[in-house]
Amino acid sequence: MAIDTQERPTLEERHLTATNTSDLTIDPDRRTQADVILAAGMVRNRLGHALIHLRAEWDRTDKPRKWTAADIAKRAAQIPDKKGKPDVRRATVEATVWHATAMRERAQKLAGRNLVLGLLAEWAHFYGVDADLLSPAVFHWLAPQCPVCEGHGLHRMADSPVLSKRQCLHCHGTGAWPKPLGADRVHSYIKSCLGKAKGDMAHRLYG
């Protein structure tokens, strides 16, 4: 008998697929995308449920296009350095800042963001956590990848897709941009709520 070596899709992957399908047929003899939607809807942890939806919404969102090498070169020519040469370093920084800002703007427009922040605010008020920490922490949870090295921890070689041996100074080789102040405590609570929600979904889907 052939062995199925394919790994079972994660709950997030199944939920993302289910929220993107137009076929929500219920079949008593097999699990369908409708069962995934129903299982998510019956999750008892409200924040965990909201986070699952927010993650799926973010994954479906078109992300802003990063500047190409040609874009950076064009901008560098517009801002010469003190020697009159194209300032590639400054243009690269502008490109990184622009993309990070555009990513935050996309995240702020997510329909499920306000519900997540509202539920987190209730928790923050109860435990004395500064509410101003919530939005940056949620964005870092959604998009932790370092914007400079694109999550590799190493810089790319010039004009090449190959990674160099030079460690990214922005993330110190971790591949993730530094966490905002106070994010660890918020992330810990997010992880706890997600774990409960996923456990609930798994129980309803797999028994």
N, C-alpha and C positions, 0 to 999 in steps of 0.2 A: 504494500500500500504506500502510495506517495505521501511524503511528509510535507505539510504546509508550513513553509518557512517564513511566510509573511506575518509580520507583527500586527496585532490587533490595533486599529486606530485608537488614538487617545480620545478621552471624552471631549476635549476641546475640539479635536479634529472632527469628531462625529457631530458635535453641536454646530460647528461652522458649516459643515456640509448640509445638515438638516435645515439650517436657517437660510440656505441659498437654493434649496430645491423647490420646485413647483408641485412636486408629487408628494402629498401628505396622506396617501392612502393607508388605512389601517387594515392589517392582515393578521387575523388571530393565529395563523400558523407560523409566522416569522416576524422578526423585529424589522420595523421600517423606520423611515425618517420621522414619521409622526410619533412613534414611540419615544424617540429622543427628545422631541419638543415637549411631549407630555411629561416625561421624566424630569426635564429641566423645570417645567412649570410647577411641579409638586415638591421641589426642593424646599426644605423647611427653613434653611438659613437664608434670610432675605438678602443680606449683603453678598453672600456667596453666589446666589442666583443672579444678582445684578452684575457682579463681576464677570461671571461666565458670559453674560450677554454683552457686556462692554468689550471684553476681549474679542469676541466674535465680530462685533461691530468695527473695532479697530483693524482687525485682520482683513476685513472686506474693504476698508477705505483705501482709495487711491492715494499713495504717498507722493509728496512733491518730488519732482525730478531733481537729482543732484547736478550741480554744475559739472560740465565736462572739462577736460584739459583745454579744449578750444575756448570755452566760455571764460575760464580763468585767465588764459593768455590774452583774450580780448580785453577783459577788465584791467589786467595788469598794464596793458599799453596805455590805458586811460589815466592811470595814476602812477606816473614815473617816480622813481626814488630820487634821492638827493643828487645822484650822478646822472640823472636823466634816463636811466634804464627802466624798463617795465618792472614794476614792483610785484613780482610773483608771490612773495610771501604775504604781503598785505591782501592781495586778491584772493589768495587761498583762505586766509582768515575770514574775509568777507563772505566767501562761498560757504564756509562752515557755519558761520553765524546765521546767514540767511536760511540755510536748510534747517538748522535747529529751530529757528523761529517759526518757519513754515510748518514744521512737524507739530509744534505746540499749538499752533492755530488750528490745525486739522483735529487734534485731540480735543480741543476746547469746544468744537462743534459737534462732537458725538452726542447723539440723542440720549444715550444712557449715562452720560457723565454726571449730570446733575443729581440723578437718583443715587449713584454711588457716593458722591460727595456728601449728599444729605444724610445717608445712613452712617457714613464715617463721622460726620459732624456730631451725631448723637453719641457715638462711642467716645469721640474726643472730649466732648463736654463732660461726660460721666467720669472719665479718667484723667481729666486735667491736661489734655494734650492741646497744644496751640493749633487752632483750626487753620491758620495760615500755612501749616506744613502739609496739609492734606493734598491740595492740588498738585504741587511739585512732586510729591511722593507717588501719586497715582500716575502721573505722566512718566516718571522713571520706571514704574512697574510695567507700563504699556510699551515703552521704548527705551530699554536700558542700553542698547548698543552704542558704543562710542562713535560719535559723529565724525571723528578725525580718521580713525583706522578702520571704520565700518565693522567693528567687532572682532577684528583679527588679532589685535594686540601688537601687530607689527605694521610698519609702513610699507606701502607698495614701492617697488623700484620705479624710478622715473620712466615714463613712457612704456610701462610694461605691466601686465597683470600679475607678475610674479612678486611675492612678498620678499622684502629685504630682511636682514637680520637686525635691523634697527628698531628697538622697542618704541612703541608709541608713548610719548611723554605726557600726553593728555590723560590717558587711562593707566599709565605705568604697566602696560602689557596685559591688563586684565580683560580688555575687549569691551568693557562697560564704562560709561562715563560716570564720574563721581556722584555718589548719592547725595541728594539735597539734605540739608540739615534736618535731623529728626526722622528721616525716612525709614530707618531700621525698625523703629517701633511700629510705624504704620504698616510697613511691609510684613512684619511678623503677624499682625492682626489680619491682614489681607490673606496671607498664607493659611492661617488657621481657618478662616471662613471658607476659603476655596476648598480646603481639604474636607471640611464637613459637607459642603455642597457636592463635591465630586463623589464622596462616599455614599451620599444619599442617592445620587443619580445612578451610580454603579449598582447599588442594591436593587433599584427599581428596574434597571435594564438587564442585569445579569443574574439577579437572584442571590 
